Amino acid sequence: MTLKEILKEYYKVNNFLIENCIVYNTPENRNIICNMLYKELPNIDSIRCDEKNNTKDIIDENKVIARVTYFKRYGEENYYVDLVFGDTGVEFTL
């Protein structure tokens, strides 16, 4: 799995959410985001998209943060990227 592959799917999911007005940070919408990412990125290690990384401040800003953990090569160290969803432009942190 490469960061480029993850970001490609991130753009698709984020655009879908914005076009369909699914940008509100609720448990249901966080599940939608996780399910879409798992479907499009079956080789990732894990996704964390819960109250731990979606604090009250993030919710108030109408954003959703999903932490995607992945391996560059199987058996090597894992990496993560925080994907920020919402109508805020493109945001991600490594």
N, C-alpha and C positions, 0 to 999 in steps of 0.2 A: 504494500500500500504506500502510495506517495502522497505528500502534501498537496501536490498539484491535482491528484484525483479527488481528494477530499474537498478542496476548494471548488472544483468544477461542480460537484454535487451540491455543495453549500449554496452556490449562486442559483442553481435550479430550484432548490427547496425554498430559499428566501424569496425569490421572485414569485413562486407559486403562492406563498403565504401572503405576500403583499397584494398580488392580483386578486386573491380571494378574501382579503380583509381578515386573515387569520394571524394577527400580530399581537393579540392580547395575551399576556402572561397568566395563563390559568393552568391548573393541572391537566385538563383535557387537551389544551393546545400544546403543552409540553410533550404529552404522549404522542400527538400527531407528528410533531417534529422528530421525536426519537424513532417512531415507526418508519417515517419516510427516510431518515438517514440509514437505519438498519437495512431497509429494503435496497437502497441504492449503493450502500457500502458494506456488503456482506462480510468482508474480510477484516473489518476493524475489531479491535479488542473489546472496547466498551464505550458507552455513551453515558455521561452523567448530566441529567437535565432535571434537577429537582430543587427543593428549597435551599439546599446547601450552596449551590452556585447561582441561584436566582433569589437574591436577597430582596428585602422590601424596596430598597433604592432602585434596583434593576426593574422590579415590577412597576414601580411608580413611573419609570422612564419608558414603559411600554416596550421593553426588550425581553428577549429570552436568550439565555446563555446555555449552550450545550458543549460540554467538554468531551471531545472525541479522543480516545486513546488508541494508538495504532502502533504497529511494528513496521519499520522500514523493510526489514527482512526477518523472516521467521527465525525465532531463537535469539534474536538480538534484543538490545534494550528497547523498551517501549517509549514512545513520545506522545505528547498530547498537544492539541490545539483547542482553544476556546472559540467557538463560533457564536457570533452575536447576531440574532435574528430580530427583524423589525424593520420599520420604515426609517432607518437611520443611515442608510448608505452601507457600504461594505465595511465590516469590522471583523477582525480576528486577531488573536494573540497567540504566540507560541510559548 
